[in-house]
Amino acid sequence: MAESEGAEGYMTNNNICTQDEYEQILFGQPISVERNGEIRLGIKCTHDIYAELTIYEARDGAYVPIFTCPAVIGKNGPGKHAEGDTKTPLGTWVIGEAYGINEDPGSLLPYTQVTEDMYWCATGNHGTKYNQLIFRSEEPDEDYSEDEHLIDYPGVYDYFIDLGYNRGCAPYAGNAIFLHVWRNPDHYTGGCVAVSEESMIQILRLLPPGTVVTIY
C-alpha cells in the first residue's frame, strides 16, 4: 500500500455530517420524477488512496447506481488545499470535456484526441490560461517547461476527463484534476482520480455533457 494520510472516517460538509450521511443526502433522498434520466457521478474516498466511483441514473424518483468500479486518488488522500499538496479535491462540479492519446472510444462527452501540440497550463507563464488546454503552436516562443505535455503520459492519458475542478482558473488552487487511467490498482495519483482502462472506456460511454460530479 502506498504511503498516504488515512482518509477513513473523515467528516465532510464543514464537519457537520459524516461521509455516509453526506452520501445519503447526495444520492439517497427522493427526487422529482421530472429528473428521470439524469446522470450523476459520485466518487467516494473510502480509505488512504482508495475510492469507489459510482454512476447514478435518476429513475422513478430515486438515484439508481448503474455502474460502479474501484478508483485511486491522490498520494495524501482527499481534501486539496493548494497546488502541489498531492491531495484530491472534495466538492461538486459540472464535468468538463474528454481527451485521450487514443482515438475516441465512443464518448458521450466532447472528445479531443491529444497531439504533440497540446499542453495543460500549470503555471502563470500564459496569463489567464492557467488550468486550461493550450497549444504550443499558438504561442511558440513561450516557456512550456513546467506545463503538462499531455502526450508524454501514454497509458495514464490514453483516456481522461477534466473533472471540472477550478473552472475559474484561480492560480495555485490546483490544475489538471482529471479522471484518467490508473498505473495499477494500488498506485496513487498526484491529486487526480484514476480507474482501470476498461472502466474508463465504460465511463466515457455513460457520462453525458452537463453531468454533475461530486468527490466526497
Number of C-alpha atoms within 10 A of each C-alpha: 10 11 12 16 15 15 18 13 12 16 16 18 12 7 9 10 14 15 20 14 13 16 18 11 12 14 19 13 11 12 15 11 12 11 15 15 13 16 23 24 24 21 24 21 26 22 19 22 30 26 24 19 23 20 21 22 21 22 18 15 14 18 23 17 17 12 15 16 15 17 29 33 32 26 23 23 30 28 20 19 15 14 15 13 16 23 26 28 25 19 15 16 17 17 24 20 18 23 25 23 21 14 13 18 14 13 19 16 20 15 19 16 15 19 14 13 14 18 22 20 25 23 20 14 15 16 8 14 17 26 27 19 14 20 17 15 11 9 11 10 8 11 12 20 10 13 19 19 20 21 19 13 11 13 16 22 22 22 28 26 25 21 26 19 23 19 16 12 16 13 17 16 17 24 27 22 21 24 24 28 25 23 16 14 15 14 18 28 23 18 29 23 30 29 26 18 20 9 19 22 19 14 23 22 14 19 20 18 14 15 19 19 21 21 21 25
